[in-house]
Amino acid sequence: MIKIGLIGTGFIGNMHALVYESLKGKAEFEVTAVADDNPEKAQSVAEKFGATAYRTAAELIEQADVNTVDICLPTYLHKDVALHAMNKGYHVFIEKPVCLNDAEADELLAAQRRTNANVMVGHCIRFWPEYVELKKRIDDNRYGRIVSASFRRLSPKPRWGWQQWMDDPAKSGTASLDLHIHDVDFVRYILGEPDRVKSEAVYRNGSDSHIFSVHKYGDVVVSLEGGWDFPDPFPFEMGYRVRFERAVVDFNSNASPALVVYEDAGERIEIKLGEDRGVSGASGGNISSLGGYYNELLYFLECLNAGKPIGIATLEDGVKSVRLALREIEAAK
Ligand SMILES: NC(=O)c1ccc[n+]([C@@H]2O[C@H](COP(=O)([O-])OP(=O)(O)OC[C@H]3O[C@@H](n4cnc5c(N)ncnc54)[C@H](O)[C@@H]3O)[C@@H](O)[C@H]2O)c1
């Protein structure tokens, strides 16, 4: 039986708790322990699962009846907690970005080689229905190859963070590493490593808050924009526009219909995906669907239960995406 210790019950930890509640009966697992620096938060999430509450990640890893941990801590805490869990022989899920710099990335990869741990990184966009649909249409080659594309992710400044850790570039990597990495990772997933990267960024209070990048993959040009310098009333928006040889696929999370295909042959096709958007705003953040979070954790549990290695959003993927985002951040300086 997979016995999970959920570490961190802030924005994303709560989201994962909601997913585990809805996965009950659909996958073999138990949440047996929950840790948070705020004991009341840990206790209230633990009660949902009949789990034991702990104050710190270290206490949970040392004392709890678990074989798997789900690390939903501020990014600067990921590496040490992941190393601790791998050294105990546990399976590990780590939220994105998996770490902050090259040195941490090297330590994580070395620990995985040494312990042979199963590690997955929370690159939920690889599991987000509209992005899964795009990947399907790339893989089945129905519109030919990609000619060009643009991806964007725009948000008001996240203000919910514990001790305002997101404001500190040394703790979060700020907008380019924390937010924009979702698109950096997805574009890496569909196109691989770029031949060329150009970037420019907007800096506020000493850190980048909005980045604009152009990647070249052979003759394919891709633009990526990510920023969290929008006013509070601005609705979080993610989207893409992918120009294939014979069609354009256009997704805007705030539009209705959100996903439309425009074929060169003249058709306009609205795509309706049968996803569950029933938990809108449940965790108080800027994402209105459990879709990608649900699908990624289900995939993680299925791999563990089947004894299969993680194949999507591996530790190596997480590390490569951090390195590519850092390359953009350097290019923008
Ligand atoms: N996949 C996504 O879409 C997504 C969305 C938001 C955040 N994230 C990532 O998830 C991670 C967490 O972000 P968040 O927004 O949930 O942060 P948050 O500030 O909302 O929550 C962090 C929680 O960790 C707790 N905590 C801090 N130190 C602890 C310790 N030593 N032991 C136990 N608990 C401790 C805090 O009390 C807080 O509840 C970050 O890496 C972030 O980039 C991913």
PDBQT file of the ligand as one rigid body, heavy atoms in Angstrom, charges set to zero:
ROOT
HETATM    1  N1  LIG A 401       1.855  23.222  -9.701  1.00  0.00    +0.000 N 
HETATM    2  C1  LIG A 401       1.341  24.424  -9.520  1.00  0.00    +0.000 C 
HETATM    3  O1  LIG A 401       0.515  24.906 -10.295  1.00  0.00    +0.000 OA
HETATM    4  C2  LIG A 401       1.756  25.219  -8.309  1.00  0.00    +0.000 A 
HETATM    5  C3  LIG A 401       0.921  26.261  -7.837  1.00  0.00    +0.000 A 
HETATM    6  C4  LIG A 401       1.331  26.960  -6.685  1.00  0.00    +0.000 A 
HETATM    7  C5  LIG A 401       2.508  26.631  -6.060  1.00  0.00    +0.000 A 
HETATM    8  N2  LIG A 401       3.307  25.645  -6.575  1.00  0.00    +0.000 N 
HETATM    9  C6  LIG A 401       4.602  25.307  -5.942  1.00  0.00    +0.000 C 
HETATM   10  O2  LIG A 401       4.305  24.612  -4.716  1.00  0.00    +0.000 OA
HETATM   11  C7  LIG A 401       5.250  24.962  -3.720  1.00  0.00    +0.000 C 
HETATM   12  C8  LIG A 401       4.498  25.539  -2.512  1.00  0.00    +0.000 C 
HETATM   13  O3  LIG A 401       3.835  26.717  -2.902  1.00  0.00    +0.000 OA
HETATM   14  P1  LIG A 401       2.514  27.246  -2.142  1.00  0.00    +0.000 P 
HETATM   15  O4  LIG A 401       1.942  28.317  -2.998  1.00  0.00    +0.000 OA
HETATM   16  O5  LIG A 401       1.634  26.107  -1.753  1.00  0.00    +0.000 OA
HETATM   17  O6  LIG A 401       3.168  27.907  -0.825  1.00  0.00    +0.000 OA
HETATM   18  P2  LIG A 401       2.419  28.347   0.497  1.00  0.00    +0.000 P 
HETATM   19  O7  LIG A 401       3.243  29.423   1.084  1.00  0.00    +0.000 OA
HETATM   20  O8  LIG A 401       0.975  28.602   0.220  1.00  0.00    +0.000 OA
HETATM   21  O9  LIG A 401       2.478  27.039   1.425  1.00  0.00    +0.000 OA
HETATM   22  C9  LIG A 401       3.648  26.556   2.012  1.00  0.00    +0.000 C 
HETATM   23  C10 LIG A 401       3.275  25.811   3.301  1.00  0.00    +0.000 C 
HETATM   24  O10 LIG A 401       4.459  25.176   3.833  1.00  0.00    +0.000 OA
HETATM   25  C11 LIG A 401       4.422  25.288   5.250  1.00  0.00    +0.000 C 
HETATM   26  N3  LIG A 401       5.791  25.068   5.769  1.00  0.00    +0.000 N 
HETATM   27  C12 LIG A 401       6.855  25.880   5.661  1.00  0.00    +0.000 A 
HETATM   28  N4  LIG A 401       7.959  25.278   6.181  1.00  0.00    +0.000 NA
HETATM   29  C13 LIG A 401       7.579  24.054   6.591  1.00  0.00    +0.000 A 
HETATM   30  C14 LIG A 401       8.265  22.947   7.167  1.00  0.00    +0.000 A 
HETATM   31  N5  LIG A 401       9.584  22.965   7.419  1.00  0.00    +0.000 N 
HETATM   32  N6  LIG A 401       7.563  21.826   7.460  1.00  0.00    +0.000 NA
HETATM   33  C15 LIG A 401       6.235  21.779   7.214  1.00  0.00    +0.000 A 
HETATM   34  N7  LIG A 401       5.547  22.795   6.658  1.00  0.00    +0.000 NA
HETATM   35  C16 LIG A 401       6.208  23.916   6.352  1.00  0.00    +0.000 A 
HETATM   36  C17 LIG A 401       3.805  26.648   5.509  1.00  0.00    +0.000 C 
HETATM   37  O11 LIG A 401       3.210  26.744   6.813  1.00  0.00    +0.000 OA
HETATM   38  C18 LIG A 401       2.732  26.727   4.393  1.00  0.00    +0.000 C 
HETATM   39  O12 LIG A 401       1.471  26.237   4.835  1.00  0.00    +0.000 OA
HETATM   40  C19 LIG A 401       6.225  25.944  -4.370  1.00  0.00    +0.000 C 
HETATM   41  O13 LIG A 401       7.347  25.246  -4.861  1.00  0.00    +0.000 OA
HETATM   42  C20 LIG A 401       5.415  26.520  -5.529  1.00  0.00    +0.000 C 
HETATM   43  O14 LIG A 401       6.233  26.978  -6.599  1.00  0.00    +0.000 OA
HETATM   44  C21 LIG A 401       2.946  24.928  -7.652  1.00  0.00    +0.000 A 
ENDROOT
TORSDOF 0
